[in-house]
Amino acid sequence: MPQLLIPEAVRTLLTEVPSWKLIGDRIERVVGFDGFPQAIEFVNRLAALAEERNHHPDIDIRWNKVRLVLSTHSAGGLTEKDFTLARKINQLVQ
């Protein structure tokens, strides 16, 4: 099981994932798109990436905005897995 990160590690890792915000025991990001089809296309690419890594974000789609929430539920908070996936998601957004 992944180990929970200590608060100092979380603060350091947040500097490596621009646009993600710490909210409680999770990190969140909202990504905007030109429209619904582009948002769904992004989510489909993200789904493949998440499945590959066996680590899945919570996803909320609102027309042209996708809200992503990462936390390692089995560990009860943030682990390195969350920040690794956040970095990969940032690459998908570019």
C-alpha positions as CSV (number, residue, x, y, z in Angstrom):
1,M,0.0,0.0,0.0
2,P,1.3,3.5,-0.8
3,Q,2.5,5.6,2.1
4,L,0.8,8.8,3.0
5,L,2.9,11.9,2.4
6,I,3.8,14.2,5.2
7,P,2.6,17.8,4.9
8,E,6.0,19.2,4.0
9,A,6.3,16.7,1.1
10,V,2.8,17.6,-0.1
11,R,3.8,21.3,-0.1
12,T,7.0,20.6,-2.1
13,L,5.2,18.3,-4.6
14,L,2.5,20.9,-5.2
15,T,5.2,23.2,-6.7
16,E,5.7,20.5,-9.4
17,V,2.0,20.4,-10.5
18,P,0.9,23.9,-11.5
19,S,-2.8,24.5,-11.5
20,W,-3.5,21.9,-8.8
21,K,-4.8,23.0,-5.4
22,L,-4.6,21.3,-2.1
23,I,-8.1,20.9,-0.6
24,G,-8.1,18.9,2.6
25,D,-6.6,15.5,1.9
26,R,-6.8,15.7,-1.9
27,I,-5.6,17.8,-4.8
28,E,-8.0,19.3,-7.4
29,R,-7.7,20.9,-10.8
30,V,-10.4,22.3,-13.2
31,V,-9.5,22.2,-16.9
32,G,-11.5,24.3,-19.4
33,F,-12.1,23.3,-23.1
34,D,-13.8,24.9,-26.1
35,G,-16.9,22.7,-25.8
36,F,-18.3,19.4,-24.6
37,P,-16.8,17.2,-27.3
38,Q,-13.3,18.4,-26.5
39,A,-13.9,17.8,-22.7
40,I,-15.1,14.3,-23.4
41,E,-12.1,13.6,-25.7
42,F,-9.8,14.7,-22.9
43,V,-11.6,12.5,-20.4
44,N,-11.3,9.5,-22.7
45,R,-7.6,10.0,-23.0
46,L,-7.3,10.5,-19.3
47,A,-9.3,7.3,-18.6
48,A,-6.8,5.3,-20.6
49,L,-3.9,6.8,-18.8
50,A,-5.5,6.2,-15.4
51,E,-6.4,2.6,-16.2
52,E,-2.8,2.0,-17.3
53,R,-1.6,3.2,-13.9
54,N,-4.4,1.6,-11.9
55,H,-5.0,5.0,-10.2
56,H,-8.2,6.8,-11.0
57,P,-9.2,10.4,-10.4
58,D,-12.7,11.5,-9.5
59,I,-14.0,13.3,-12.6
60,D,-16.8,15.8,-12.8
61,I,-17.8,17.0,-16.3
62,R,-19.8,20.2,-16.7
63,W,-20.2,21.1,-20.4
64,N,-16.7,22.5,-21.2
65,K,-15.1,22.1,-17.8
66,V,-13.6,19.0,-16.2
67,R,-13.0,18.9,-12.5
68,L,-10.4,16.4,-11.4
69,V,-9.8,15.2,-7.8
70,L,-6.9,13.0,-6.8
71,S,-6.4,11.2,-3.5
72,T,-5.3,7.6,-2.8
73,H,-8.5,6.3,-1.1
74,S,-6.8,3.1,0.0
75,A,-4.2,5.1,1.9
76,G,-6.6,7.7,3.2
77,G,-5.0,10.7,1.6
78,L,-2.3,11.9,-0.7
79,T,0.6,9.7,-1.8
80,E,3.2,9.9,-4.5
81,K,0.8,8.1,-6.9
82,D,-1.4,11.2,-6.8
83,F,1.3,13.6,-7.8
84,T,2.7,11.2,-10.5
85,L,-0.8,11.1,-12.1
86,A,-1.2,14.9,-11.7
87,R,2.1,15.4,-13.6
88,K,0.8,13.1,-16.4
89,I,-2.5,14.9,-16.5
90,N,-0.8,18.2,-16.9
91,Q,1.1,16.8,-19.9
92,L,-2.3,15.7,-21.4
93,V,-3.7,19.2,-21.0
94,Q,-0.8,20.9,-22.9
